[in-house]
Amino acid sequence: MVVRIVRVNYLGVTVSAVTFVSLLLPWWSIRALGANIDIYPWGATAWNVWSQDWVIDRLLTLNSTLLLVGLLVFVSGVLGLVGSLKFPMLLISSFILNLAAAFTFFGLMRSAIGKLAFGPFSGTNLTAAGPWGFALGIGVCVIAGLVAPISLILSYLQRYRQ
């Protein structure tokens, strides 16, 4: 019986953990008189809503579309974890999928907010108020994606040395 020792890429495991953490942090936030909205890659939550206007309704209907972004981030974390333990080439998936999720999310929010801010709902209470914009979660996801290729390079350098 032969026991094989699995080389663990700890930077890759950390990148996967940070990717999973980004799912729990808001990616977009709106703080305005009458509503507080946090948008995650899996859905939107609103609290302290005093008036249910068109903007809030529109943002809360993004839940099904945002699920695609959350799925991209989750798959990125899983593939990065598998790549850290067994198949180093999968570490590049975190780079590709995290950036794809961030750009998809940006496009989705630009489409939703742009139509609301400059379209027929421009008189609502959220378009003139602020602050609103990107939050910590999307930054954490992008940073994890950008660090993922470093873990792949370090994995190959470690193999090259041995």
C-alpha positions as CSV (number, residue, x, y, z in Angstrom):
1,M,0.0,0.0,0.0
2,V,1.5,3.3,-1.1
3,V,0.4,6.5,0.6
4,R,0.7,9.7,-1.5
5,I,1.1,13.0,0.2
6,V,-1.1,15.6,-1.4
7,R,0.7,19.0,-1.8
8,V,-1.7,21.7,-0.7
9,N,-1.4,25.1,-2.3
10,Y,-2.3,27.2,0.8
11,L,-2.5,30.4,-1.2
12,G,-5.0,28.7,-3.5
13,V,-7.0,27.6,-0.5
14,T,-7.0,31.1,0.9
15,V,-8.1,32.5,-2.5
16,S,-11.0,30.0,-2.5
17,A,-12.0,30.9,1.1
18,V,-11.9,34.6,0.3
19,T,-14.0,33.9,-2.8
20,F,-16.6,32.2,-0.6
21,V,-16.5,35.1,1.9
22,S,-17.3,37.6,-0.9
23,L,-20.7,35.8,-1.3
24,L,-21.6,36.9,2.2
25,L,-20.6,40.6,1.7
26,P,-22.8,43.2,-0.1
27,W,-21.6,44.0,-3.7
28,W,-23.7,47.1,-4.1
29,S,-25.3,49.3,-1.5
30,I,-27.8,52.1,-1.5
31,R,-28.3,54.3,1.5
32,A,-31.0,56.9,1.0
33,L,-33.9,58.5,2.8
34,G,-36.6,55.9,2.8
35,A,-34.6,52.8,2.0
36,N,-31.4,50.9,2.7
37,I,-30.7,48.2,0.1
38,D,-27.8,45.8,-0.1
39,I,-27.4,43.7,-3.2
40,Y,-25.5,40.5,-2.9
41,P,-24.4,38.2,-5.8
42,W,-27.3,35.9,-4.8
43,G,-30.1,38.5,-4.3
44,A,-31.1,41.8,-2.9
45,T,-32.3,42.8,0.6
46,A,-34.0,45.9,1.7
47,W,-34.7,47.2,5.2
48,N,-36.0,50.4,6.7
49,V,-38.1,50.9,3.6
50,W,-40.6,53.7,4.2
51,S,-41.9,53.9,0.7
52,Q,-42.0,51.1,-1.8
53,D,-41.3,53.0,-5.0
54,W,-40.4,51.8,-8.5
55,V,-36.7,51.8,-7.9
56,I,-36.9,49.5,-4.9
57,D,-39.3,47.2,-6.7
58,R,-37.0,47.1,-9.7
59,L,-33.9,46.3,-7.6
60,L,-35.6,43.6,-5.6
61,T,-36.7,41.8,-8.9
62,L,-33.0,41.3,-9.8
63,N,-32.9,38.3,-7.4
64,S,-33.2,35.6,-10.1
65,T,-30.7,37.3,-12.4
66,L,-28.2,37.8,-9.5
67,L,-28.3,34.1,-8.9
68,L,-26.2,33.6,-12.0
69,V,-23.5,35.9,-10.5
70,G,-23.6,34.0,-7.2
71,L,-23.3,30.7,-9.1
72,L,-20.2,31.9,-11.0
73,V,-18.6,32.9,-7.7
74,F,-19.5,29.7,-6.0
75,V,-18.2,27.5,-8.8
76,S,-15.0,29.6,-8.9
77,G,-14.5,28.9,-5.2
78,V,-15.1,25.2,-5.6
79,L,-12.8,24.9,-8.7
80,G,-10.1,26.9,-6.9
81,L,-10.3,24.6,-3.9
82,V,-10.0,21.5,-6.1
83,G,-7.1,23.1,-7.9
84,S,-5.4,23.9,-4.7
85,L,-5.6,20.2,-3.6
86,K,-5.3,18.2,-6.8
87,F,-5.3,19.9,-10.2
88,P,-3.3,23.2,-10.2
89,M,-4.6,24.3,-13.6
90,L,-8.0,24.7,-12.1
91,L,-6.5,27.7,-10.1
92,I,-6.9,29.8,-13.2
93,S,-10.7,29.3,-13.0
94,S,-10.8,31.6,-10.0
95,F,-9.2,34.3,-12.1
96,I,-11.6,33.8,-15.1
97,L,-14.8,33.2,-13.2
98,N,-14.4,35.9,-10.5
99,L,-13.7,38.5,-13.2
100,A,-16.6,37.2,-15.3
101,A,-18.9,37.5,-12.2
102,A,-17.7,41.0,-11.5
103,F,-18.2,42.2,-15.1
104,T,-21.6,40.5,-15.3
105,F,-22.6,42.1,-12.0
106,F,-21.4,45.5,-13.2
107,G,-23.3,45.2,-16.4
108,L,-26.4,44.1,-14.6
109,M,-26.3,47.0,-12.2
110,R,-25.4,49.5,-14.9
111,S,-28.4,48.4,-16.8
112,A,-30.8,48.4,-13.9
113,I,-29.6,51.6,-12.2
114,G,-29.1,53.5,-15.5
115,K,-32.6,52.8,-16.7
116,L,-33.9,53.8,-13.3
117,A,-31.8,57.0,-12.9
118,F,-32.4,58.4,-16.3
119,G,-35.6,56.7,-17.4
120,P,-39.2,57.0,-16.5
121,F,-38.4,56.6,-12.8
122,S,-36.1,59.5,-12.5
123,G,-38.4,61.3,-10.0
124,T,-38.0,58.6,-7.3
125,N,-36.3,59.2,-4.0
126,L,-33.3,56.9,-4.6
127,T,-32.0,58.5,-7.8
128,A,-31.1,61.8,-6.3
129,A,-30.0,60.5,-3.0
130,G,-26.8,58.8,-2.0
131,P,-24.4,57.4,-1.3
132,W,-24.8,54.3,-3.5
133,G,-22.3,52.3,-5.3
134,F,-20.0,49.3,-5.2
135,A,-19.4,47.8,-1.8
136,L,-16.8,45.5,-0.2
137,G,-17.9,42.2,-1.6
138,I,-17.2,42.9,-5.3
139,G,-13.7,44.2,-4.4
140,V,-12.9,41.1,-2.4
141,C,-14.0,38.9,-5.2
142,V,-11.9,40.8,-7.8
143,I,-8.8,40.8,-5.6
144,A,-9.2,37.0,-5.0
145,G,-9.5,36.5,-8.8
146,L,-6.4,38.6,-9.4
147,V,-4.3,36.7,-6.8
148,A,-5.4,33.3,-8.2
149,P,-2.8,33.3,-11.0
150,I,-0.1,33.9,-8.5
151,S,-1.0,30.7,-6.7
152,L,-0.8,28.8,-10.0
153,I,2.6,30.3,-10.8
154,L,3.9,29.4,-7.3
155,S,2.5,25.9,-7.7
156,Y,4.5,25.4,-10.9
157,L,7.7,27.0,-9.4
158,Q,7.4,24.5,-6.5
159,R,7.2,21.6,-8.9
160,Y,10.1,22.9,-11.0
161,R,12.3,23.1,-7.9
162,Q,11.6,19.4,-7.1
